[in-house]
Amino acid sequence: MKILFTGGGTGGHIFPVIAITREIKKIYRNQNLTFHYIGPKDDFGSSLLSKEGIQVKAILAGKVRRYIGIKSFFQNIIDILFKTPIGICQSFWYVFVLAPDVIFSKGGYGSIPGTFSGWLLRVPIFLHESDITAGLANQILSKFSLEIFVSFPVEKTKPFPKEKMISVGNPIRAEILEGKKEEAKKSLKLSGIKPVILIMGGSQGAQRINDKILQILADLLRNFEIIHQTGSKNFKTVQSESKVVIPKELENYYHPFAILDEKTLKSAYAASDFIVSRAGSGSIFEIAALGKPSILIPLQEAAQDHQLKNAYCFAETGASIVIEESNFTPHFFLEKLKYLFFQRQNIKDMAEKAKRFSKPKAARIIAGYLVEYLKQ
């Protein structure tokens, strides 16, 4: 039996596919089952998928840019008239030859050619929407899907038909929830003297968070120990600038990383007392599953303000605090953190509410659903 995954190519699409694949393998041990993935060329994503035994096929995929400008106008023309049709032809041939038993679409512009081709060839299609407001690609693809798995509550997720939606949460890798606090502190060489704050800038917009953090880094380190994921493009700059602003006696409390691979991320999550993050659905559901209090800083360029809407939906539960980028000033952020830790009950309440919001078994539920469908 063959399962074909398709998606947009970012980490937000890749990691849920990995999580679901691992859960299917646990259910379908020693069975003749193969996994395939089709999407835009993405060397980082392809490497991660290949390590899981997923065969990857790169195709062309057109993207519709909503920002105004001459460059984006011509890019849209090229993508709509050339890249998307070519990608559909590539996908059609691949799906025809592969003959998968089911297609699981993670959404994004990169999933359109594979999902549409699957529909033409009458392959059953299941769709997952990470965000509270669906992007344009998933709005289109929902018409071809048998079922739509959604991360947030059905009554809040738009604009899919309710009869197609199943609220399961965002699939997360079970392995990153398994860290042990004391072991993590040792592996990351933390002092353990101060509360540990994990700061994650995400793959986009990390530099703006980095710049604000650097302005107050010395003050932060007087109160907290910091694990800082800077983004690979920004690591050297942040590292060199941090050496200028951090007093020597505080250097041991700052731990910058370019990226957090799975092993390091598991340790960082386990060791942290509080998380500062962008508001992608993957991050929110990981934070919730860990039962960590958090501050979310939504990426302002996110399509359809989906990060902002995700963040406020999570914050409505009392599990998190949202600071929009326009209000994210260094000293306001610092004072907010200090106030939260001064009122320790606030931290405990936020952690409990995060746990209540969490849906850590989303990958297992989807995997079980797909397996049952394949057995029919």
N, C-alpha and C positions, 0 to 999 in steps of 0.2 A: 504494500500500500504506500501511496505517496502523498505527502502534504506539501503544498506550495505556499510559502509565505511571500508577501509583497509589501513594500512600504516606501517611505520617502527618503530614507538614507541617513537621517540624523540618529543620535543616540537614543532619542525619544521613541524612535521606531525600532531600533535594533535590540535594545535591552529587553523589552517585553517579548520579542520573538524568542530570544535566548531563554527567558524564564519559562515560557510555554513549552518550548522544545524539551527542556530538562524535565519538566513535569510529565510530559507525554512518555518520555523514556522510562520514568519511574513506574508508570502505569503499564506500559506496553513492553515489558522486559523480554528480551530474546525473541522479539517478533520481527518479521520481515517488513520493516517500515523505513522509508527514506525521507529525508527532509531537503527541501529546495527553497531557494530565495531568489526573487527577481526584483531588480530595482536599479536606480541610477548608480553609476560608478562611484564607489566610496571605499577607498583602500582600507581605512581604519575599520569601518563596519564589516567589510568582507573578511578581514583578518579575524575579527571576533567571531563571526558566524562560522567560518571554516574550522575554527578550533572546537566548535560544538558539533562538527560533523555535518554541517548544512552546506549543500552545494550551491554556489552563488553564480548567477548569471546577470551580467551588467547589460542594461538597455539604455536607450535615450529616453528622456522624459522632459516634457515642457512644463515650465512654471509660469503662472500668471502673476506678474508683479503689480501691486495695487498703488504703489507710489507714483506720483506724476513726474514726468521728465522725458526728454527726447530719447535718451539712452534706453530707459525702461520700455518706452513705446516700441522701439525697433526690436528690442530683445523679446518682447511679448509676441510680435509678429513672427519672428523666426521660430520661437518655441511652439506657437499654436499651429502655424502652417507647415512646419518642417519636423521639428523634434518629436512632437506628440504623434503625428501619423507614422513616422518611422518607428518610434517606440512601440506603437500598437502592432505594426507588422512584425517586428522582432519578437514581441511577446506572443502574438498569435501562433507563429511557427513553433516557438519554444513550448507553449502550452499544448499545442497539437501533438508534438512529438513526445513530450513527457507524459501526457495523459494523467494528470494528478487526480486523486480521488476527491480532494477538497482544496479550496483556496482560502487562506486566512489573510485578510488585508488589514494592515496596521494603519493604513491611511496615508495622507500626504500626497503631493503631486506625483511622486514617483510610483505610487501604487495604481494610478489610473490605467496605464497600458496593460499591465498584467491582469487587473481585475476585469476590465472591459473585455479583454480577449477571452478570459475564462467564462464570462457570461455568454459571449457569442458561441462558445463551444459547449455550453450547458454544463459547466462544472459548478457544483454547489459552492457558494461564496458566503463567508462569515466575515463580518467587519468589526473592528474595535475602534472606538472613539475615546481618546484620552481626555479631552477637554470638555468643559461644561458647555461651550458653544462650538459646534462643529465647523471645521474649515470647509472651504469650497469643494475640495476634492472629495471629502467624505459625504458632503451633501449630495453630490452627483452619484457617488458609488452606492449610497444607501438604497437607491432604486433597484440595484442589481443584487442586493444581499438578502439572504434568507433570514438572518438574525443580526442584530447589532448589539454587541457588548459595549456598555458604557461605564465610565469610571465613576461619575457623580450620580446622585439620585435621578431617577427617570423623570420626576416632575420638574427638575431644574435643568435638564439637558435639552438643548435645542439644536436644530429644528426637526428632529426625526419623528416619524410616527410612533406613538407609544406602544402600539401592539407589536412592533418589531424589537423594542429595546429590552435588554436584560442588564440590570445594574450589578456589576461584579467588582468594580474597582479597577485600578491600573495594575497589570501584571508586573510583579517585581521578583527579582532573583532571591529565592529563599536563603541562599548562602550568605548574603550581605547582612542578614538579620542575626547571624549566629555568633557574632563576636563576643568575647569576654572582656569586661572592662579592665581588669588588672593586667591581663595578658596584652591587651591593646596598648595600655600605657607603657609597658616595657618595650614592645616592638616599635613604638613611635618615639621612644626616649623622652617621655613626658615626665615632668617633675611630680605631678599629682598634688602640688601644694595649693594651687588655685583652681577655680572653676574653669573648665575647658570649653572654649567656643570654637565650633567648626564653621568656617566661612567658605561658601561655595559660590563662585561667580557664574558658573555655567559655561557653555561653549560660546555664547554670544554675550556681548555687553559686560564681560568680566572686568575689562580695564577701568570702566567707570566706578565699579565697586572698589577695585584695587586702589584707585586714586584717593577715594574718600577714606579708606582704611589707613593708608599711609599717612594721611594728615593727622590722625589721632593714634597712631600705632603705639607710641611710647606710653600714652595715657591708658590705652587698652591693656597693655602688658603689665601695668602697675596693679591692675585688678584681676586680670584673666590670663590664662594660657591659651594661645591661639594656634589652631591648625588652619592653614590658609591655602585653599586651592585657587591658584592664580589664573589658570589657563596656560596652555603650552606657549602661546605667542607672547605672553606677558611675563613669563617666569623670570627671565634674566633681568629685566628692567626692575621688577618688584624686588628681587633679591638684592640688587645693587643699591636701590634707593632705601631699602629697609636698613641696610648696614649704616647708612648715614644718620637715620632718625632714631635708631634704637640705642639707648645707653648700654654700655657694656654689661652692667649688672642685670639687665633684662633680656639679654640675647638668648638665654636658654629657654625662654618662655615662648619663643616664636618658631613655628614649624611650617615653612612654605613648601608647597608641592605644585609642580606644573599641572599634573593630572593625578587623579586617584584611581589606580587600577582596582580591580575587584577586591584583592586581598587588603590593600591599603585602605580602601573605602570602608570595608568591614571593620577594620581596626579604628578608623577615625569616627565612625558612627558609634561604636561601642564605648570609646573613650570620652566622647563629648557629653557635656551637660546641657548644651544649648546649641541650636543650629541657625545660621543665617544663610539664606539661600534665595535664588531665583524661584519663580513660581510655576515651573513646568509641572505637569501632572505627575511625571515619574518621581520628581523630588518630593512633592507633597505626600504622595502615598508611601514613599520610603520613610519619610520623617514621621508620618502617622503610625506606621507599623512598628517603628522603633519606640514610640511613645515619648518623643522628644519635644520640648517646647521650642518655639521657633519665631524668628522674624522673617517675613517674606518680602522681597523687593522685586516686584514684577518687572519683567523686561518691557520697556515702553514700546519697542518696535514690534512686539509679537502681533501676529495677524489677528484681526478682529478683537484685539485686547484680551485674548484668551487667558494670558497669564494673570492679568488683573482680575478677571472674573473667577478664575480658579482660586486665586488667593483669598478673595473676599468670601467665597463659599466656604472655604476651610476656616477662615477667621471667624465666621458667624458662629461656629461651634465653641469659640473661646479657646481653641487649641493653639492659635497663632496670632501674631500682630502683623498687620500690613503697613509697610512704609513705601509709598509711591516714590518713584525716582525724583520727582520734583520736590519732595519733602525730605529726601535722604541727604541731610546735611550732617557732617561728621560729628559735631558736638551734640546735636539732638539725638543721634543714634547712640552715642556713648552714654548720655544721661539716661536714655530709655533702658539700656542694658543694666546700668548700675542700679536703677530703681527696681527693675524686676528682680534682681538678685538680693536687693535689700529686703524686699517683701517676698521671702522664700516660699510662702504659701501660694503666691501667684504662679511660680514655676511648677510646683506640684500639681496645681489645678490644670494648668495648660497641658502637662504631660498626660494626665488622666483623660482629658477631653480628646487629645490626639489619638490615644489608644481606642477610644470609643468610636472615633471616626474611621479608623483604619479598616482595611479589607486585605489582610496579608495573604489570603488564599485565592486571590483572583486568578493567578496563573494556573493553579490546580483545578479551579472550577472550569476555566476555559478548556484546559487540556482534557478533563473528563468529558466535557460536552462534545469535543471533537472526536474523541475515542469512541464514545457511544454512537455518534453519527456514522463513523466508519464501520462499526460492527453491523449496522442495519443492512 
